[in-house]
Amino acid sequence: MIILTRILGPYEFGFAAALTASYGAVEQITDTSLYRFVLASPRERYEEALATAHGIALVRGILVALLILTLSYPVGCGMVSCGEWSGFAWLAPLPLIKSLENLEVRVYERDYHYKPQLAASILSHGCGIAAMLVVGTQTGTHHALLAYLLVQACINVAMTHLLARSQFAVILRGPLTGQALRYSLPLIVNGMGNAIMTQGDRLLVGAMLGLQTLGLYAVVILTSYVPTSGLFRLLGPIQLAGLVNASTQPSVYAARLRLYARAVPIVAAIYALGWEVLAKSFLPAIFGPRFVASDLTILLVGLVVYLRICRTEPATSVLLQTSGTGQLAIANQMPMLGLALGALLMYLRPQLESLLVGMTIGELIAFGAALYIVRSRLGSAWRDAVISSAVFIVPPLVIGLLFATIAALDPLSYRIYIGLSCGIVIAGAAWILLAQTARDGYLRARAPIGPAAEEAGRGQAAE
């Protein structure tokens, strides 16, 4: 997106943002997270679960491709113009291509093995960016984004087949099909909430405030919320694998829950502070002078990001590990309330801040709903999650208010100094809160279970 802001004009960049939001919404609404079903399945049924997941993914890819083709004309008319509908139709091959991915590369997460995913990601995105540069410099149109998406999908699928140890197998009907569908279908409802959370706001901005304002908002979201997908790709697999592997050791399981409940708000506070400190200078310096966000926008986005991180983890990992996908789907519908309120406020006062006020309120409601739904599964860690979240929202809230009200703090050097000072305090609190729980959750996991394992325990301790 940084490249696109430099090689595309305001209209074409807004068009590219509309394509991204539309495709992202469809993908998230239909996301079934099938690899997580395989990850949570017993190891003795691994091959059958993997082939079943491949079969469901293939059917999903065909259906989603047809859905995109069906919606391309009305979406094109609503977002840009009816004559440009083919740009949206070119998104249709993407889900079909991605349905051929060998999911084993993702399931390696169960054993903390991430190198194959990293290799596939680096190569596929690198080739996609190269294609985008070639097409973008030649045409100066949104076709650059389409080239990136198509090339990245093809290379990623090829890499998953090269890096997987098992051959790609498909089971369309089998003993695990019903179980896989019961696990994954509620995640479609969950995907609706995720789509509202990450794409619905952009669609509203494009429809109500125009493509050029959508371009600015897309850059704001790109630099604030979009990178959290990488953060969740770190937090989610580590937490889910940690819970799966400790499920037979209640004390270790409880300690890991406490660790995650305390650690996630700390990570969220540091992330939100980083955004608030850097955003005002970072946006125009990297993307160009037309991309300038107000201090109020920066504050509200920081709060939205903080609340989203806290309500997503560890609740999502706990619910996935305990097959609570239905409850997860309910929790992720709550942001719709904030988006609806934001749309109303934006109608009354058409500016970005109106939307963000509504979204902040919606995220607060969704955070409360997530904590309520996951309370019984968190056990004693629920109290840790509530207290830690309430305490660590204070730094981004106070610092954001200072930046928004005191113009003398506009220079980047002042912001960095204040942010680093606050970060040191948070780091000290993190050491106090996390050190012992980390030892309880991970060092105790090496202890032998039962007297028969005494000798093995001594060997592990020596190691």
C-alpha positions, 0 to 999 in steps of 0.5 A: 500500500505504501507503493500504491500511494506513490504510483497511483493517483487519489482516485485509483488509490481509492479504487484499490482500497475499495477492492481490498475492502470488498475482497477482505469482507467476502474472505472474512465472512466465509472464513472457516479456519479449517486448519485449526480444526486439523490442529485441534484434532487427535494426532492419530486421525491427522491425515483423515482430518487434513484431507477432510479440511482440504475437501471442505476448503475446495467446495468453499473456494468454488462457492466464494468465487461464484459469490464474488462474480454475482456481487461484482456488478452491484458492488462496483456500481455502489463503490465506484461506477457501473462501468468499472465492475470488472475490477471487482469480478477479477477478484473471483479467481482468488478464493478458488486458487487459495482453496488448493493450498496444502493446509499442513504447512499451517498445522505445523504451528501445533509443534511451534514450527513456523519456518515453512509458513515464513518461507512461503509468505516471504516468497509469495508476497515478494513476487506479488509486490514485484508484479504490482510494481511492474503493472503499476508503473506501466498502467498507473491503475488499480490493476497493480493491486489485482496483479499483486493479489493473483501472483501472491495467491498462486506462489503461496499455493505452490510453496505449500505443496513444495514444503508440506511432507504429506501429499495433497489429499481430498475427502469430500464425504467422510467420518470427520466431515460432520465434525469439521462442519460443526467446528467451522460453520459457526466461524462464518458467523464469526467472520461476519463480525470480523468483516464488520470490524476490519472492512465494513468501516471502509465500505461505509467511508467509501460510500458516504465520504467518497473514494479520496477520503477512503484513501486517507482512511485506508492508510490510517487503518493500514498503519494502525489495525492491519499490522495487528494481523501479524501480531495475532499470527504470533499471539494466536498460534503460540497461545493455542498450541500452548493450551492444546499441549497443556490440556492434560496438566490442569495447573500448567493450563491455568498458569498459561491462561493467567500469563496470556490474560496478563500479557495481552493487554500489555502488548496492546498498550505498547502497540497503541502507544507506538501508533499514537507516538508515530502516526502524526509524523509517520503518515505524511512522511511515508505515504505523502503530504495528502495523508494527514490525520487529526490528533482526535483521529489518532487518539480514537484509533489508538483506543480502538486498536487497544480494545480489539487486541484485548477482546481478541486474545486470549478469548479466541484461542481459549474458545478455539481450543475448547471448540467454543466456536459458536460463542466466538461467533456471538462475541464477534458480532458486537462491533456491528453495534459500534459500526451502526452508531458510527454510521449514524454519527457520520450521517449527522456529521460527515467526518472520520471522527464521527465514525471512530467515536461509534467504533470505539463505543462498539469495541468497548461493548464487544470487549465486555461481551467477549469477557462475559462469554469466556468467563467460565473457560478462563477460570481464575484468569478472568480476574487477571484479564479484567484488571490488566485490561483496565489498568493498561488502557490508561497509558494510551488514553492519557498520552493520546489526550495529551497529544490531542490537547497540547499543541506544543507536543507536536514535534516528533522528538517530544512524542518519542520521549514521552512514549519511551518514558511510558514504555519503560514504566509498562516494561517494569510492570510487565516484569513484575506481573509476568515473570513468575506466571511464565515460569509456572506456565512453561517451566513446570510443563517439563515436570514429569506426570506421575511416579512412573515418569520420574526417570524421564523427569530427571532427564528433562531437568538435566537437559 
